[in-house]
Each structure stands twice: as C-alpha cells, then as structure tokens.
C-alpha cells in the first residue's frame, strides 16, 4: 500500500515538473487517499495485535 502511495507521489512530482497539472493533481489526490487508507489499516492492525496480547 505504501509502495503505491510513493509511486503516485513521484508521478505527481514528475508530472508537475513537466507541466501536466491535471495529471499531477489527480496523482497527488490518489497518493493522499492511499496514504490515509494505509494509516487506517496500520492503526487497525496495531489495535488488533494489541488486543490479542503478546504470545508467551
């Protein structure tokens, strides 16, 4: 998930440098959405792992 976020962010930066503002804006928004989804899944996984307790 984080890999796709970085990919779209790099695409947005390159497109912005080359003057493709529409593509840059769309790629940046996709990167933002993927990053938020990544953070939500990360928090859920931490909470799920924390609720189980540590194995002994």
Chimera marker file (.cmm) of the C-alpha trace (Angstrom):
<marker_set name="trace">
<marker id="1" x="0.000" y="0.000" z="0.000" r="1" g="1" b="0" radius="0.5"/>
<marker id="2" x="2.761" y="2.398" z="0.922" r="1" g="1" b="0" radius="0.5"/>
<marker id="3" x="4.589" y="1.458" z="-2.280" r="1" g="1" b="0" radius="0.5"/>
<marker id="4" x="1.648" y="2.636" z="-4.397" r="1" g="1" b="0" radius="0.5"/>
<marker id="5" x="1.450" y="5.861" z="-2.390" r="1" g="1" b="0" radius="0.5"/>
<marker id="6" x="5.096" y="6.651" z="-3.088" r="1" g="1" b="0" radius="0.5"/>
<marker id="7" x="4.659" y="5.706" z="-6.758" r="1" g="1" b="0" radius="0.5"/>
<marker id="8" x="1.735" y="8.097" z="-7.239" r="1" g="1" b="0" radius="0.5"/>
<marker id="9" x="3.540" y="10.840" z="-5.317" r="1" g="1" b="0" radius="0.5"/>
<marker id="10" x="6.594" y="10.545" z="-7.578" r="1" g="1" b="0" radius="0.5"/>
<marker id="11" x="4.316" y="10.515" z="-10.626" r="1" g="1" b="0" radius="0.5"/>
<marker id="12" x="2.649" y="13.698" z="-9.363" r="1" g="1" b="0" radius="0.5"/>
<marker id="13" x="6.004" y="15.412" z="-8.835" r="1" g="1" b="0" radius="0.5"/>
<marker id="14" x="7.312" y="14.472" z="-12.290" r="1" g="1" b="0" radius="0.5"/>
<marker id="15" x="4.053" y="15.469" z="-13.972" r="1" g="1" b="0" radius="0.5"/>
<marker id="16" x="4.083" y="18.779" z="-12.118" r="1" g="1" b="0" radius="0.5"/>
<marker id="17" x="7.646" y="19.496" z="-13.212" r="1" g="1" b="0" radius="0.5"/>
<marker id="18" x="6.741" y="18.737" z="-16.824" r="1" g="1" b="0" radius="0.5"/>
<marker id="19" x="3.666" y="20.961" z="-16.730" r="1" g="1" b="0" radius="0.5"/>
<marker id="20" x="0.930" y="18.331" z="-16.700" r="1" g="1" b="0" radius="0.5"/>
<marker id="21" x="-1.024" y="19.975" z="-13.887" r="1" g="1" b="0" radius="0.5"/>
<marker id="22" x="-4.186" y="17.915" z="-14.332" r="1" g="1" b="0" radius="0.5"/>
<marker id="23" x="-2.319" y="14.635" z="-14.106" r="1" g="1" b="0" radius="0.5"/>
<marker id="24" x="-0.214" y="15.950" z="-11.227" r="1" g="1" b="0" radius="0.5"/>
<marker id="25" x="-3.295" y="16.962" z="-9.247" r="1" g="1" b="0" radius="0.5"/>
<marker id="26" x="-5.037" y="13.648" z="-9.820" r="1" g="1" b="0" radius="0.5"/>
<marker id="27" x="-1.943" y="11.654" z="-8.892" r="1" g="1" b="0" radius="0.5"/>
<marker id="28" x="-1.450" y="13.711" z="-5.743" r="1" g="1" b="0" radius="0.5"/>
<marker id="29" x="-5.052" y="13.132" z="-4.658" r="1" g="1" b="0" radius="0.5"/>
<marker id="30" x="-4.717" y="9.387" z="-5.252" r="1" g="1" b="0" radius="0.5"/>
<marker id="31" x="-1.497" y="9.383" z="-3.217" r="1" g="1" b="0" radius="0.5"/>
<marker id="32" x="-3.259" y="11.208" z="-0.363" r="1" g="1" b="0" radius="0.5"/>
<marker id="33" x="-6.158" y="8.758" z="-0.345" r="1" g="1" b="0" radius="0.5"/>
<marker id="34" x="-3.845" y="5.748" z="-0.393" r="1" g="1" b="0" radius="0.5"/>
<marker id="35" x="-1.786" y="7.214" z="2.458" r="1" g="1" b="0" radius="0.5"/>
<marker id="36" x="-4.887" y="7.711" z="4.609" r="1" g="1" b="0" radius="0.5"/>
<marker id="37" x="-6.027" y="4.143" z="3.868" r="1" g="1" b="0" radius="0.5"/>
<marker id="38" x="-2.529" y="2.924" z="4.777" r="1" g="1" b="0" radius="0.5"/>
<marker id="39" x="-2.637" y="4.803" z="8.100" r="1" g="1" b="0" radius="0.5"/>
<marker id="40" x="-6.100" y="3.463" z="8.950" r="1" g="1" b="0" radius="0.5"/>
<marker id="41" x="-5.036" y="-0.117" z="8.201" r="1" g="1" b="0" radius="0.5"/>
<marker id="42" x="-1.846" y="0.389" z="10.232" r="1" g="1" b="0" radius="0.5"/>
<marker id="43" x="-3.796" y="1.596" z="13.277" r="1" g="1" b="0" radius="0.5"/>
<marker id="44" x="-6.308" y="-1.240" z="12.936" r="1" g="1" b="0" radius="0.5"/>
<marker id="45" x="-3.528" y="-3.800" z="12.755" r="1" g="1" b="0" radius="0.5"/>
<marker id="46" x="-1.825" y="-2.325" z="15.839" r="1" g="1" b="0" radius="0.5"/>
<marker id="47" x="-5.083" y="-2.373" z="17.769" r="1" g="1" b="0" radius="0.5"/>
<marker id="48" x="-5.885" y="-5.908" z="16.661" r="1" g="1" b="0" radius="0.5"/>
<marker id="49" x="-2.427" y="-7.098" z="17.672" r="1" g="1" b="0" radius="0.5"/>
<marker id="50" x="-2.616" y="-5.221" z="20.981" r="1" g="1" b="0" radius="0.5"/>
<marker id="51" x="-5.968" y="-6.738" z="21.883" r="1" g="1" b="0" radius="0.5"/>
<marker id="52" x="-4.699" y="-10.270" z="21.412" r="1" g="1" b="0" radius="0.5"/>
<marker id="53" x="-1.819" y="-9.780" z="23.799" r="1" g="1" b="0" radius="0.5"/>
<marker id="54" x="1.714" y="-10.973" z="23.357" r="1" g="1" b="0" radius="0.5"/>
<marker id="55" x="2.354" y="-14.703" z="22.991" r="1" g="1" b="0" radius="0.5"/>
<marker id="56" x="4.411" y="-16.279" z="25.784" r="1" g="1" b="0" radius="0.5"/>
<link id1="1" id2="2" r="1" g="1" b="0" radius="0.2"/>
<link id1="2" id2="3" r="1" g="1" b="0" radius="0.2"/>
<link id1="3" id2="4" r="1" g="1" b="0" radius="0.2"/>
<link id1="4" id2="5" r="1" g="1" b="0" radius="0.2"/>
<link id1="5" id2="6" r="1" g="1" b="0" radius="0.2"/>
<link id1="6" id2="7" r="1" g="1" b="0" radius="0.2"/>
<link id1="7" id2="8" r="1" g="1" b="0" radius="0.2"/>
<link id1="8" id2="9" r="1" g="1" b="0" radius="0.2"/>
<link id1="9" id2="10" r="1" g="1" b="0" radius="0.2"/>
<link id1="10" id2="11" r="1" g="1" b="0" radius="0.2"/>
<link id1="11" id2="12" r="1" g="1" b="0" radius="0.2"/>
<link id1="12" id2="13" r="1" g="1" b="0" radius="0.2"/>
<link id1="13" id2="14" r="1" g="1" b="0" radius="0.2"/>
<link id1="14" id2="15" r="1" g="1" b="0" radius="0.2"/>
<link id1="15" id2="16" r="1" g="1" b="0" radius="0.2"/>
<link id1="16" id2="17" r="1" g="1" b="0" radius="0.2"/>
<link id1="17" id2="18" r="1" g="1" b="0" radius="0.2"/>
<link id1="18" id2="19" r="1" g="1" b="0" radius="0.2"/>
<link id1="19" id2="20" r="1" g="1" b="0" radius="0.2"/>
<link id1="20" id2="21" r="1" g="1" b="0" radius="0.2"/>
<link id1="21" id2="22" r="1" g="1" b="0" radius="0.2"/>
<link id1="22" id2="23" r="1" g="1" b="0" radius="0.2"/>
<link id1="23" id2="24" r="1" g="1" b="0" radius="0.2"/>
<link id1="24" id2="25" r="1" g="1" b="0" radius="0.2"/>
<link id1="25" id2="26" r="1" g="1" b="0" radius="0.2"/>
<link id1="26" id2="27" r="1" g="1" b="0" radius="0.2"/>
<link id1="27" id2="28" r="1" g="1" b="0" radius="0.2"/>
<link id1="28" id2="29" r="1" g="1" b="0" radius="0.2"/>
<link id1="29" id2="30" r="1" g="1" b="0" radius="0.2"/>
<link id1="30" id2="31" r="1" g="1" b="0" radius="0.2"/>
<link id1="31" id2="32" r="1" g="1" b="0" radius="0.2"/>
<link id1="32" id2="33" r="1" g="1" b="0" radius="0.2"/>
<link id1="33" id2="34" r="1" g="1" b="0" radius="0.2"/>
<link id1="34" id2="35" r="1" g="1" b="0" radius="0.2"/>
<link id1="35" id2="36" r="1" g="1" b="0" radius="0.2"/>
<link id1="36" id2="37" r="1" g="1" b="0" radius="0.2"/>
<link id1="37" id2="38" r="1" g="1" b="0" radius="0.2"/>
<link id1="38" id2="39" r="1" g="1" b="0" radius="0.2"/>
<link id1="39" id2="40" r="1" g="1" b="0" radius="0.2"/>
<link id1="40" id2="41" r="1" g="1" b="0" radius="0.2"/>
<link id1="41" id2="42" r="1" g="1" b="0" radius="0.2"/>
<link id1="42" id2="43" r="1" g="1" b="0" radius="0.2"/>
<link id1="43" id2="44" r="1" g="1" b="0" radius="0.2"/>
<link id1="44" id2="45" r="1" g="1" b="0" radius="0.2"/>
<link id1="45" id2="46" r="1" g="1" b="0" radius="0.2"/>
<link id1="46" id2="47" r="1" g="1" b="0" radius="0.2"/>
<link id1="47" id2="48" r="1" g="1" b="0" radius="0.2"/>
<link id1="48" id2="49" r="1" g="1" b="0" radius="0.2"/>
<link id1="49" id2="50" r="1" g="1" b="0" radius="0.2"/>
<link id1="50" id2="51" r="1" g="1" b="0" radius="0.2"/>
<link id1="51" id2="52" r="1" g="1" b="0" radius="0.2"/>
<link id1="52" id2="53" r="1" g="1" b="0" radius="0.2"/>
<link id1="53" id2="54" r="1" g="1" b="0" radius="0.2"/>
<link id1="54" id2="55" r="1" g="1" b="0" radius="0.2"/>
<link id1="55" id2="56" r="1" g="1" b="0" radius="0.2"/>
</marker_set>
